[in-house]
Amino acid sequence: MTSTINPETLSGERIEELQQIAGDHMFMHAVQINDWRGNLKVYVRGEGVWVETADGQRHLDAMAGLWYKSA
Protein backbone atom coordinates (compact mmCIF):
# COMPACT_ATOMS: atom_id res chain seq x y z
CA MET A 1 0.00 0.00 0.00
CA THR A 2 1.24 3.46 -0.83
CA SER A 3 -0.02 6.64 0.78
CA THR A 4 1.41 10.04 -0.06
CA ILE A 5 1.14 13.61 1.20
CA ASN A 6 2.77 16.04 -1.19
CA PRO A 7 5.67 17.45 0.86
CA GLU A 8 5.72 20.57 -1.31
CA THR A 9 2.31 21.54 0.07
CA LEU A 10 3.62 21.39 3.64
CA SER A 11 5.14 24.67 4.72
CA GLY A 12 7.62 24.79 7.57
CA GLU A 13 4.89 26.40 9.65
CA ARG A 14 2.46 23.53 8.94
CA ILE A 15 5.11 20.92 9.80
CA GLU A 16 5.76 22.69 13.12
CA GLU A 17 2.01 22.75 13.77
CA LEU A 18 1.74 19.00 13.11
CA GLN A 19 4.72 18.36 15.41
CA GLN A 20 3.07 20.40 18.16
CA ILE A 21 -0.23 18.53 17.78
CA ALA A 22 1.56 15.18 17.88
CA GLY A 23 3.61 16.24 20.90
CA ASP A 24 0.46 17.27 22.75
CA HIS A 25 -1.51 14.11 21.99
CA MET A 26 0.77 11.16 21.28
CA PHE A 27 1.80 8.62 23.90
CA MET A 28 5.11 6.96 23.12
CA HIS A 29 5.31 4.09 25.57
CA ALA A 30 8.94 3.09 24.98
CA VAL A 31 10.72 6.44 25.45
CA GLN A 32 10.84 9.39 27.81
CA ILE A 33 8.70 12.29 26.58
CA ASN A 34 11.60 14.76 26.65
CA ASP A 35 13.67 12.45 24.43
CA TRP A 36 11.29 12.62 21.47
CA ARG A 37 9.21 15.76 21.86
CA GLY A 38 11.79 18.01 20.20
CA ASN A 39 12.59 15.50 17.46
CA LEU A 40 9.21 14.51 16.02
CA LYS A 41 9.18 13.39 12.40
CA VAL A 42 6.34 14.19 10.01
CA TYR A 43 5.96 11.25 7.65
CA VAL A 44 4.56 12.17 4.26
CA ARG A 45 4.91 9.00 2.24
CA GLY A 46 4.95 5.26 2.76
CA GLU A 47 5.54 2.38 0.40
CA GLY A 48 5.83 -1.19 1.60
CA VAL A 49 8.19 -1.19 4.59
CA TRP A 50 9.63 2.26 3.80
CA VAL A 51 8.41 5.63 5.09
CA GLU A 52 9.69 9.08 4.15
CA THR A 53 9.74 12.24 6.25
CA ALA A 54 8.80 15.74 5.13
CA ASP A 55 12.51 16.59 4.96
CA GLY A 56 13.26 13.64 2.65
CA GLN A 57 14.73 11.13 5.11
CA ARG A 58 13.85 7.50 4.35
CA HIS A 59 13.30 5.03 7.20
CA LEU A 60 12.61 1.31 7.43
CA ASP A 61 9.31 0.90 9.30
CA ALA A 62 10.60 -2.01 11.37
CA MET A 63 8.00 -1.53 14.13
CA ALA A 64 4.95 -1.78 11.85
CA GLY A 65 4.65 -5.56 12.09
CA LEU A 66 5.54 -5.85 15.77
CA TRP A 67 1.97 -6.10 16.99
CA TYR A 68 0.62 -7.72 13.83
CA LYS A 69 0.95 -11.32 15.02
CA SER A 70 1.88 -13.10 18.21
CA ALA A 71 4.72 -15.54 17.85
mmCIF file as gemmi writes it, N, C-alpha and C atoms, coordinates in Angstrom:
data_model
loop_
_atom_site.group_PDB
_atom_site.id
_atom_site.type_symbol
_atom_site.label_atom_id
_atom_site.label_alt_id
_atom_site.label_comp_id
_atom_site.label_asym_id
_atom_site.label_entity_id
_atom_site.label_seq_id
_atom_site.pdbx_PDB_ins_code
_atom_site.Cartn_x
_atom_site.Cartn_y
_atom_site.Cartn_z
_atom_site.occupancy
_atom_site.B_iso_or_equiv
_atom_site.pdbx_formal_charge
_atom_site.auth_seq_id
_atom_site.auth_asym_id
_atom_site.pdbx_PDB_model_num
ATOM 1 N N . MET Axp A 1 ? 0.842 -1.179 0 1 0 ? 1 A 1
ATOM 2 C CA . MET Axp A 1 ? 0 0 0 1 0 ? 1 A 1
ATOM 3 C C . MET Axp A 1 ? 0.883 1.237 0 1 0 ? 1 A 1
ATOM 4 N N . THR Axp A 2 ? 0.515 2.197 -0.769 1 0 ? 2 A 1
ATOM 5 C CA . THR Axp A 2 ? 1.236 3.461 -0.831 1 0 ? 2 A 1
ATOM 6 C C . THR Axp A 2 ? 0.293 4.599 -0.484 1 0 ? 2 A 1
ATOM 7 N N . SER Axp A 3 ? 0.74 5.457 0.417 1 0 ? 3 A 1
ATOM 8 C CA . SER Axp A 3 ? -0.02 6.643 0.78 1 0 ? 3 A 1
ATOM 9 C C . SER Axp A 3 ? 0.94 7.823 0.723 1 0 ? 3 A 1
ATOM 10 N N . THR Axp A 4 ? 0.505 8.914 0.14 1 0 ? 4 A 1
ATOM 11 C CA . THR Axp A 4 ? 1.408 10.044 -0.058 1 0 ? 4 A 1
ATOM 12 C C . THR Axp A 4 ? 0.745 11.364 0.306 1 0 ? 4 A 1
ATOM 13 N N . ILE Axp A 5 ? 1.491 12.204 1.006 1 0 ? 5 A 1
ATOM 14 C CA . ILE Axp A 5 ? 1.143 13.607 1.202 1 0 ? 5 A 1
ATOM 15 C C . ILE Axp A 5 ? 2.204 14.369 0.426 1 0 ? 5 A 1
ATOM 16 N N . ASN Axp A 6 ? 1.805 15.286 -0.403 1 0 ? 6 A 1
ATOM 17 C CA . ASN Axp A 6 ? 2.766 16.041 -1.188 1 0 ? 6 A 1
ATOM 18 C C . ASN Axp A 6 ? 3.574 16.945 -0.259 1 0 ? 6 A 1
ATOM 19 N N . PRO Axp A 7 ? 4.87 16.646 -0.063 1 0 ? 7 A 1
ATOM 20 C CA . PRO Axp A 7 ? 5.669 17.453 0.859 1 0 ? 7 A 1
ATOM 21 C C . PRO Axp A 7 ? 5.795 18.906 0.438 1 0 ? 7 A 1
ATOM 22 N N . GLU Axp A 8 ? 5.621 19.187 -0.855 1 0 ? 8 A 1
ATOM 23 C CA . GLU Axp A 8 ? 5.722 20.57 -1.31 1 0 ? 8 A 1
ATOM 24 C C . GLU Axp A 8 ? 4.559 21.422 -0.815 1 0 ? 8 A 1
ATOM 25 N N . THR Axp A 9 ? 3.456 20.782 -0.436 1 0 ? 9 A 1
ATOM 26 C CA . THR Axp A 9 ? 2.313 21.538 0.072 1 0 ? 9 A 1
ATOM 27 C C . THR Axp A 9 ? 2.429 21.797 1.569 1 0 ? 9 A 1
ATOM 28 N N . LEU Axp A 10 ? 3.416 21.19 2.213 1 0 ? 10 A 1
ATOM 29 C CA . LEU Axp A 10 ? 3.618 21.387 3.645 1 0 ? 10 A 1
ATOM 30 C C . LEU Axp A 10 ? 4.648 22.486 3.863 1 0 ? 10 A 1
ATOM 31 N N . SER Axp A 11 ? 4.207 23.592 4.392 1 0 ? 11 A 1
ATOM 32 C CA . SER Axp A 11 ? 5.141 24.667 4.721 1 0 ? 11 A 1
ATOM 33 C C . SER Axp A 11 ? 5.843 24.317 6.027 1 0 ? 11 A 1
ATOM 34 N N . GLY Axp A 12 ? 6.931 24.987 6.3 1 0 ? 12 A 1
ATOM 35 C CA . GLY Axp A 12 ? 7.624 24.786 7.567 1 0 ? 12 A 1
ATOM 36 C C . GLY Axp A 12 ? 6.71 25.061 8.746 1 0 ? 12 A 1
ATOM 37 N N . GLU Axp A 13 ? 5.843 26.051 8.594 1 0 ? 13 A 1
ATOM 38 C CA . GLU Axp A 13 ? 4.891 26.395 9.651 1 0 ? 13 A 1
ATOM 39 C C . GLU Axp A 13 ? 3.905 25.25 9.889 1 0 ? 13 A 1
ATOM 40 N N . ARG Axp A 14 ? 3.413 24.636 8.813 1 0 ? 14 A 1
ATOM 41 C CA . ARG Axp A 14 ? 2.461 23.526 8.935 1 0 ? 14 A 1
ATOM 42 C C . ARG Axp A 14 ? 3.134 22.305 9.563 1 0 ? 14 A 1
ATOM 43 N N . ILE Axp A 15 ? 4.379 22.045 9.207 1 0 ? 15 A 1
ATOM 44 C CA . ILE Axp A 15 ? 5.109 20.924 9.804 1 0 ? 15 A 1
ATOM 45 C C . ILE Axp A 15 ? 5.274 21.152 11.299 1 0 ? 15 A 1
ATOM 46 N N . GLU Axp A 16 ? 5.632 22.367 11.69 1 0 ? 16 A 1
ATOM 47 C CA . GLU Axp A 16 ? 5.761 22.686 13.116 1 0 ? 16 A 1
ATOM 48 C C . GLU Axp A 16 ? 4.429 22.523 13.835 1 0 ? 16 A 1
ATOM 49 N N . GLU Axp A 17 ? 3.339 22.916 13.178 1 0 ? 17 A 1
ATOM 50 C CA . GLU Axp A 17 ? 2.011 22.755 13.768 1 0 ? 17 A 1
ATOM 51 C C . GLU Axp A 17 ? 1.689 21.273 13.974 1 0 ? 17 A 1
ATOM 52 N N . LEU Axp A 18 ? 1.987 20.442 12.989 1 0 ? 18 A 1
ATOM 53 C CA . LEU Axp A 18 ? 1.743 19.004 13.114 1 0 ? 18 A 1
ATOM 54 C C . LEU Axp A 18 ? 2.605 18.39 14.216 1 0 ? 18 A 1
ATOM 55 N N . GLN Axp A 19 ? 3.849 18.848 14.342 1 0 ? 19 A 1
ATOM 56 C CA . GLN Axp A 19 ? 4.721 18.363 15.41 1 0 ? 19 A 1
ATOM 57 C C . GLN Axp A 19 ? 4.172 18.747 16.777 1 0 ? 19 A 1
ATOM 58 N N . GLN Axp A 20 ? 3.648 19.952 16.901 1 0 ? 20 A 1
ATOM 59 C CA . GLN Axp A 20 ? 3.066 20.404 18.164 1 0 ? 20 A 1
ATOM 60 C C . GLN Axp A 20 ? 1.838 19.575 18.517 1 0 ? 20 A 1
ATOM 61 N N . ILE Axp A 21 ? 0.972 19.335 17.549 1 0 ? 21 A 1
ATOM 62 C CA . ILE Axp A 21 ? -0.23 18.528 17.781 1 0 ? 21 A 1
ATOM 63 C C . ILE Axp A 21 ? 0.16 17.122 18.226 1 0 ? 21 A 1
ATOM 64 N N . ALA Axp A 22 ? 1.116 16.529 17.521 1 0 ? 22 A 1
ATOM 65 C CA . ALA Axp A 22 ? 1.564 15.181 17.879 1 0 ? 22 A 1
ATOM 66 C C . ALA Axp A 22 ? 2.169 15.169 19.279 1 0 ? 22 A 1
ATOM 67 N N . GLY Axp A 23 ? 2.994 16.159 19.583 1 0 ? 23 A 1
ATOM 68 C CA . GLY Axp A 23 ? 3.609 16.239 20.903 1 0 ? 23 A 1
ATOM 69 C C . GLY Axp A 23 ? 2.6 16.396 22.024 1 0 ? 23 A 1
ATOM 70 N N . ASP Axp A 24 ? 1.5 17.058 21.735 1 0 ? 24 A 1
ATOM 71 C CA . ASP Axp A 24 ? 0.464 17.266 22.746 1 0 ? 24 A 1
ATOM 72 C C . ASP Axp A 24 ? -0.423 16.044 22.949 1 0 ? 24 A 1
ATOM 73 N N . HIS Axp A 25 ? -0.512 15.172 21.937 1 0 ? 25 A 1
ATOM 74 C CA . HIS Axp A 25 ? -1.511 14.105 21.994 1 0 ? 25 A 1
ATOM 75 C C . HIS Axp A 25 ? -0.977 12.684 21.884 1 0 ? 25 A 1
ATOM 76 N N . MET Axp A 26 ? 0.243 12.509 21.437 1 0 ? 26 A 1
ATOM 77 C CA . MET Axp A 26 ? 0.772 11.155 21.275 1 0 ? 26 A 1
ATOM 78 C C . MET Axp A 26 ? 1.298 10.613 22.59 1 0 ? 26 A 1
ATOM 79 N N . PHE Axp A 27 ? 1.201 9.298 22.754 1 0 ? 27 A 1
ATOM 80 C CA . PHE Axp A 27 ? 1.796 8.615 23.896 1 0 ? 27 A 1
ATOM 81 C C . PHE Axp A 27 ? 2.795 7.605 23.353 1 0 ? 27 A 1
ATOM 82 N N . MET Axp A 28 ? 4.062 7.873 23.562 1 0 ? 28 A 1
ATOM 83 C CA . MET Axp A 28 ? 5.113 6.964 23.117 1 0 ? 28 A 1
ATOM 84 C C . MET Axp A 28 ? 5.55 6.148 24.323 1 0 ? 28 A 1
ATOM 85 N N . HIS Axp A 29 ? 5.132 4.9 24.374 1 0 ? 29 A 1
ATOM 86 C CA . HIS Axp A 29 ? 5.313 4.089 25.571 1 0 ? 29 A 1
ATOM 87 C C . HIS Axp A 29 ? 6.749 3.647 25.819 1 0 ? 29 A 1
ATOM 88 N N . ALA Axp A 30 ? 7.606 3.656 24.819 1 0 ? 30 A 1
ATOM 89 C CA . ALA Axp A 30 ? 8.94 3.087 24.98 1 0 ? 30 A 1
ATOM 90 C C . ALA Axp A 30 ? 10.036 4.125 25.227 1 0 ? 30 A 1
ATOM 91 N N . VAL Axp A 31 ? 9.696 5.407 25.274 1 0 ? 31 A 1
ATOM 92 C CA . VAL Axp A 31 ? 10.718 6.443 25.451 1 0 ? 31 A 1
ATOM 93 C C . VAL Axp A 31 ? 10.229 7.523 26.415 1 0 ? 31 A 1
ATOM 94 N N . GLN Axp A 32 ? 11.17 8.255 26.962 1 0 ? 32 A 1
ATOM 95 C CA . GLN Axp A 32 ? 10.838 9.388 27.806 1 0 ? 32 A 1
ATOM 96 C C . GLN Axp A 32 ? 10.332 10.527 26.927 1 0 ? 32 A 1
ATOM 97 N N . ILE Axp A 33 ? 9.32 11.238 27.384 1 0 ? 33 A 1
ATOM 98 C CA . ILE Axp A 33 ? 8.699 12.293 26.575 1 0 ? 33 A 1
ATOM 99 C C . ILE Axp A 33 ? 9.703 13.361 26.148 1 0 ? 33 A 1
ATOM 100 N N . ASN Axp A 34 ? 10.637 13.714 27.009 1 0 ? 34 A 1
ATOM 101 C CA . ASN Axp A 34 ? 11.6 14.761 26.654 1 0 ? 34 A 1
ATOM 102 C C . ASN Axp A 34 ? 12.608 14.296 25.606 1 0 ? 34 A 1
ATOM 103 N N . ASP Axp A 35 ? 12.743 12.976 25.432 1 0 ? 35 A 1
ATOM 104 C CA . ASP Axp A 35 ? 13.67 12.449 24.434 1 0 ? 35 A 1
ATOM 105 C C . ASP Axp A 35 ? 13.14 12.602 23.021 1 0 ? 35 A 1
ATOM 106 N N . TRP Axp A 36 ? 11.84 12.582 22.835 1 0 ? 36 A 1
ATOM 107 C CA . TRP Axp A 36 ? 11.292 12.62 21.475 1 0 ? 36 A 1
ATOM 108 C C . TRP Axp A 36 ? 10.507 13.875 21.146 1 0 ? 36 A 1
ATOM 109 N N . ARG Axp A 37 ? 10.066 14.601 22.13 1 0 ? 37 A 1
ATOM 110 C CA . ARG Axp A 37 ? 9.208 15.761 21.865 1 0 ? 37 A 1
ATOM 111 C C . ARG Axp A 37 ? 9.864 16.776 20.927 1 0 ? 37 A 1
ATOM 112 N N . GLY Axp A 38 ? 11.127 17.034 21.052 1 0 ? 38 A 1
ATOM 113 C CA . GLY Axp A 38 ? 11.793 18.009 20.198 1 0 ? 38 A 1
ATOM 114 C C . GLY Axp A 38 ? 12.275 17.437 18.872 1 0 ? 38 A 1
ATOM 115 N N . ASN Axp A 39 ? 12.06 16.144 18.666 1 0 ? 39 A 1
ATOM 116 C CA . ASN Axp A 39 ? 12.59 15.499 17.464 1 0 ? 39 A 1
ATOM 117 C C . ASN Axp A 39 ? 11.507 14.696 16.746 1 0 ? 39 A 1
ATOM 118 N N . LEU Axp A 40 ? 10.3 15.228 16.678 1 0 ? 40 A 1
ATOM 119 C CA . LEU Axp A 40 ? 9.205 14.512 16.021 1 0 ? 40 A 1
ATOM 120 C C . LEU Axp A 40 ? 9.346 14.582 14.511 1 0 ? 40 A 1
ATOM 121 N N . LYS Axp A 41 ? 9.118 13.463 13.863 1 0 ? 41 A 1
ATOM 122 C CA . LYS Axp A 41 ? 9.178 13.389 12.405 1 0 ? 41 A 1
ATOM 123 C C . LYS Axp A 41 ? 7.763 13.481 11.849 1 0 ? 41 A 1
ATOM 124 N N . VAL Axp A 42 ? 7.607 14.153 10.731 1 0 ? 42 A 1
ATOM 125 C CA . VAL Axp A 42 ? 6.337 14.19 10.008 1 0 ? 42 A 1
ATOM 126 C C . VAL Axp A 42 ? 6.527 13.32 8.774 1 0 ? 42 A 1
ATOM 127 N N . TYR Axp A 43 ? 5.842 12.183 8.771 1 0 ? 43 A 1
ATOM 128 C CA . TYR Axp A 43 ? 5.962 11.246 7.65 1 0 ? 43 A 1
ATOM 129 C C . TYR Axp A 43 ? 4.946 11.611 6.578 1 0 ? 43 A 1
ATOM 130 N N . VAL Axp A 44 ? 5.418 11.71 5.348 1 0 ? 44 A 1
ATOM 131 C CA . VAL Axp A 44 ? 4.564 12.173 4.256 1 0 ? 44 A 1
ATOM 132 C C . VAL Axp A 44 ? 4.312 11.101 3.204 1 0 ? 44 A 1
ATOM 133 N N . ARG Axp A 45 ? 5.057 10.017 3.273 1 0 ? 45 A 1
ATOM 134 C CA . ARG Axp A 45 ? 4.914 8.997 2.242 1 0 ? 45 A 1
ATOM 135 C C . ARG Axp A 45 ? 5.303 7.647 2.815 1 0 ? 45 A 1
ATOM 136 N N . GLY Axp A 46 ? 4.611 6.619 2.384 1 0 ? 46 A 1
ATOM 137 C CA . GLY Axp A 46 ? 4.955 5.261 2.76 1 0 ? 46 A 1
ATOM 138 C C . GLY Axp A 46 ? 4.754 4.326 1.592 1 0 ? 46 A 1
ATOM 139 N N . GLU Axp A 47 ? 5.676 3.392 1.443 1 0 ? 47 A 1
ATOM 140 C CA . GLU Axp A 47 ? 5.539 2.379 0.396 1 0 ? 47 A 1
ATOM 141 C C . GLU Axp A 47 ? 6.165 1.092 0.913 1 0 ? 47 A 1
ATOM 142 N N . GLY Axp A 48 ? 5.328 0.064 1.054 1 0 ? 48 A 1
ATOM 143 C CA . GLY Axp A 48 ? 5.829 -1.191 1.603 1 0 ? 48 A 1
ATOM 144 C C . GLY Axp A 48 ? 6.346 -0.966 3.014 1 0 ? 48 A 1
ATOM 145 N N . VAL Axp A 49 ? 7.599 -1.335 3.253 1 0 ? 49 A 1
ATOM 146 C CA . VAL Axp A 49 ? 8.186 -1.19 4.586 1 0 ? 49 A 1
ATOM 147 C C . VAL Axp A 49 ? 8.925 0.132 4.765 1 0 ? 49 A 1
ATOM 148 N N . TRP Axp A 50 ? 8.897 0.999 3.753 1 0 ? 50 A 1
ATOM 149 C CA . TRP Axp A 50 ? 9.632 2.261 3.804 1 0 ? 50 A 1
ATOM 150 C C . TRP Axp A 50 ? 8.699 3.442 4.025 1 0 ? 50 A 1
ATOM 151 N N . VAL Axp A 51 ? 9.132 4.376 4.864 1 0 ? 51 A 1
ATOM 152 C CA . VAL Axp A 51 ? 8.412 5.629 5.086 1 0 ? 51 A 1
ATOM 153 C C . VAL Axp A 51 ? 9.387 6.778 4.857 1 0 ? 51 A 1
ATOM 154 N N . GLU Axp A 52 ? 8.846 7.922 4.454 1 0 ? 52 A 1
ATOM 155 C CA . GLU Axp A 52 ? 9.685 9.082 4.152 1 0 ? 52 A 1
ATOM 156 C C . GLU Axp A 52 ? 9.176 10.293 4.916 1 0 ? 52 A 1
ATOM 157 N N . THR Axp A 53 ? 10.102 11.06 5.484 1 0 ? 53 A 1
ATOM 158 C CA . THR Axp A 53 ? 9.745 12.243 6.254 1 0 ? 53 A 1
ATOM 159 C C . THR Axp A 53 ? 9.586 13.449 5.344 1 0 ? 53 A 1
ATOM 160 N N . ALA Axp A 54 ? 9.012 14.506 5.892 1 0 ? 54 A 1
ATOM 161 C CA . ALA Axp A 54 ? 8.805 15.74 5.133 1 0 ? 54 A 1
ATOM 162 C C . ALA Axp A 54 ? 10.123 16.337 4.66 1 0 ? 54 A 1
ATOM 163 N N . ASP Axp A 55 ? 11.208 16.063 5.382 1 0 ? 55 A 1
ATOM 164 C CA . ASP Axp A 55 ? 12.512 16.594 4.96 1 0 ? 55 A 1
ATOM 165 C C . ASP Axp A 55 ? 13.307 15.607 4.106 1 0 ? 55 A 1
ATOM 166 N N . GLY Axp A 56 ? 12.647 14.537 3.619 1 0 ? 56 A 1
ATOM 167 C CA . GLY Axp A 56 ? 13.261 13.637 2.653 1 0 ? 56 A 1
ATOM 168 C C . GLY Axp A 56 ? 14.017 12.453 3.216 1 0 ? 56 A 1
ATOM 169 N N . GLN Axp A 57 ? 14.051 12.284 4.527 1 0 ? 57 A 1
ATOM 170 C CA . GLN Axp A 57 ? 14.729 11.128 5.106 1 0 ? 57 A 1
ATOM 171 C C . GLN Axp A 57 ? 13.885 9.875 4.881 1 0 ? 57 A 1
ATOM 172 N N . ARG Axp A 58 ? 14.541 8.764 4.593 1 0 ? 58 A 1
ATOM 173 C CA . ARG Axp A 58 ? 13.851 7.498 4.347 1 0 ? 58 A 1
ATOM 174 C C . ARG Axp A 58 ? 14.172 6.548 5.495 1 0 ? 58 A 1
ATOM 175 N N . HIS Axp A 59 ? 13.128 5.915 6.058 1 0 ? 59 A 1
ATOM 176 C CA . HIS Axp A 59 ? 13.299 5.026 7.201 1 0 ? 59 A 1
ATOM 177 C C . HIS Axp A 59 ? 12.618 3.692 6.947 1 0 ? 59 A 1
ATOM 178 N N . LEU Axp A 60 ? 13.223 2.624 7.449 1 0 ? 60 A 1
ATOM 179 C CA . LEU Axp A 60 ? 12.607 1.313 7.435 1 0 ? 60 A 1
ATOM 180 C C . LEU Axp A 60 ? 11.604 1.263 8.572 1 0 ? 60 A 1
ATOM 181 N N . ASP Axp A 61 ? 10.352 0.96 8.27 1 0 ? 61 A 1
ATOM 182 C CA . ASP Axp A 61 ? 9.305 0.899 9.296 1 0 ? 61 A 1
ATOM 183 C C . ASP Axp A 61 ? 9.341 -0.476 9.958 1 0 ? 61 A 1
ATOM 184 N N . ALA Axp A 62 ? 10.379 -0.704 10.753 1 0 ? 62 A 1
ATOM 185 C CA . ALA Axp A 62 ? 10.599 -2.008 11.373 1 0 ? 62 A 1
ATOM 186 C C . ALA Axp A 62 ? 9.589 -2.314 12.474 1 0 ? 62 A 1
ATOM 187 N N . MET Axp A 63 ? 8.952 -1.31 13.039 1 0 ? 63 A 1
ATOM 188 C CA . MET Axp A 63 ? 7.997 -1.531 14.13 1 0 ? 63 A 1
ATOM 189 C C . MET Axp A 63 ? 6.596 -1.857 13.638 1 0 ? 63 A 1
ATOM 190 N N . ALA Axp A 64 ? 6.312 -1.631 12.366 1 0 ? 64 A 1
ATOM 191 C CA . ALA Axp A 64 ? 4.951 -1.779 11.848 1 0 ? 64 A 1
ATOM 192 C C . ALA Axp A 64 ? 4.377 -3.165 12.088 1 0 ? 64 A 1
ATOM 193 N N . GLY Axp A 65 ? 5.161 -4.197 11.941 1 0 ? 65 A 1
ATOM 194 C CA . GLY Axp A 65 ? 4.655 -5.556 12.093 1 0 ? 65 A 1
ATOM 195 C C . GLY Axp A 65 ? 4.773 -6.11 13.496 1 0 ? 65 A 1
ATOM 196 N N . LEU Axp A 66 ? 5.283 -5.337 14.43 1 0 ? 66 A 1
ATOM 197 C CA . LEU Axp A 66 ? 5.545 -5.851 15.768 1 0 ? 66 A 1
ATOM 198 C C . LEU Axp A 66 ? 4.299 -6.373 16.459 1 0 ? 66 A 1
ATOM 199 N N . TRP Axp A 67 ? 3.195 -5.68 16.325 1 0 ? 67 A 1
ATOM 200 C CA . TRP Axp A 67 ? 1.968 -6.098 16.989 1 0 ? 67 A 1
ATOM 201 C C . TRP Axp A 67 ? 0.999 -6.779 16.035 1 0 ? 67 A 1
ATOM 202 N N . TYR Axp A 68 ? 1.469 -7.096 14.842 1 0 ? 68 A 1
ATOM 203 C CA . TYR Axp A 68 ? 0.616 -7.72 13.834 1 0 ? 68 A 1
ATOM 204 C C . TYR Axp A 68 ? 0.255 -9.149 14.207 1 0 ? 68 A 1
ATOM 205 N N . LYS Axp A 69 ? 1.184 -9.914 14.731 1 0 ? 69 A 1
ATOM 206 C CA . LYS Axp A 69 ? 0.951 -11.321 15.016 1 0 ? 69 A 1
ATOM 207 C C . LYS Axp A 69 ? 1.765 -11.738 16.222 1 0 ? 69 A 1
ATOM 208 N N . SER Axp A 70 ? 1.154 -12.541 17.075 1 0 ? 70 A 1
ATOM 209 C CA . SER Axp A 70 ? 1.877 -13.102 18.215 1 0 ? 70 A 1
ATOM 210 C C . SER Axp A 70 ? 2.688 -14.301 17.739 1 0 ? 70 A 1
ATOM 211 N N . ALA Axp A 71 ? 3.881 -14.389 18.238 1 0 ? 71 A 1
ATOM 212 C CA . ALA Axp A 71 ? 4.719 -15.536 17.85 1 0 ? 71 A 1
ATOM 213 C C . ALA Axp A 71 ? 5.107 -16.33 19.072 1 0 ? 71 A 1
